[in-house]
Amino acid sequence: MQTKLEDEIPALINALKNNNEYVRKRAVEAIGKIAEANPGNKEVLEAIPALITALKDKGWSV
């Protein structure tokens, strides 16, 4: 059985590729909040490469 994070994190990673800058920004914020509440969690750690890519986002607010 999958945990809630196993469903949420991939969806948020996909949201980082959304055309809407606001959606990408909110996805980064959500992953950050989940990471704070679940340090060292496997799913959270798997989001790190996508977050690094998001650092290069052309949208200044992301």
C-alpha positions as CSV (number, residue, x, y, z in Angstrom):
1,M,0.0,0.0,0.0
2,Q,1.3,3.4,-0.9
3,T,1.7,6.1,1.6
4,K,0.2,9.5,1.1
5,L,3.6,11.0,0.3
6,E,4.2,8.4,-2.4
7,D,1.2,9.9,-4.2
8,E,1.8,13.6,-3.3
9,I,5.5,14.0,-4.1
10,P,5.3,12.7,-7.7
11,A,2.3,15.0,-8.4
12,L,4.2,18.0,-7.0
13,I,7.2,17.1,-9.1
14,N,5.0,17.1,-12.1
15,A,3.5,20.4,-11.0
16,L,7.1,21.9,-11.2
17,K,6.8,21.4,-15.0
18,N,3.5,23.3,-15.3
19,N,3.3,26.2,-17.7
20,N,1.8,28.4,-14.9
21,E,4.5,30.1,-12.8
22,Y,2.1,30.3,-9.8
23,V,1.5,26.5,-9.9
24,R,5.3,25.9,-10.0
25,K,5.9,28.3,-7.1
26,R,3.2,26.6,-5.0
27,A,4.6,23.2,-5.8
28,V,8.0,24.3,-4.5
29,E,6.5,25.7,-1.3
30,A,4.5,22.5,-0.8
31,I,7.5,20.2,-1.2
32,G,9.4,22.5,1.3
33,K,6.7,22.2,3.9
34,I,6.5,18.4,3.4
35,A,10.3,18.2,3.7
36,E,10.2,20.2,7.0
37,A,7.6,17.8,8.5
38,N,9.3,14.7,7.1
39,P,13.1,15.1,7.2
40,G,15.0,12.4,5.5
41,N,11.8,10.8,4.0
42,K,12.6,8.8,0.8
43,E,10.0,10.5,-1.3
44,V,11.1,13.9,-0.2
45,L,14.7,13.1,-1.1
46,E,13.6,11.9,-4.5
47,A,12.3,15.5,-5.1
48,I,15.7,17.1,-4.7
49,P,16.8,16.9,-8.4
50,A,13.5,18.5,-9.5
51,L,13.9,21.2,-6.9
52,I,17.5,21.9,-8.2
53,T,16.1,22.2,-11.7
54,A,13.4,24.6,-10.3
55,L,16.2,26.9,-9.1
56,K,16.9,27.7,-12.7
57,D,13.3,28.7,-13.4
58,K,12.9,31.9,-15.4
59,G,10.0,32.9,-13.2
60,W,11.6,35.0,-10.4
61,S,9.0,33.9,-7.8
62,V,9.7,30.2,-8.3
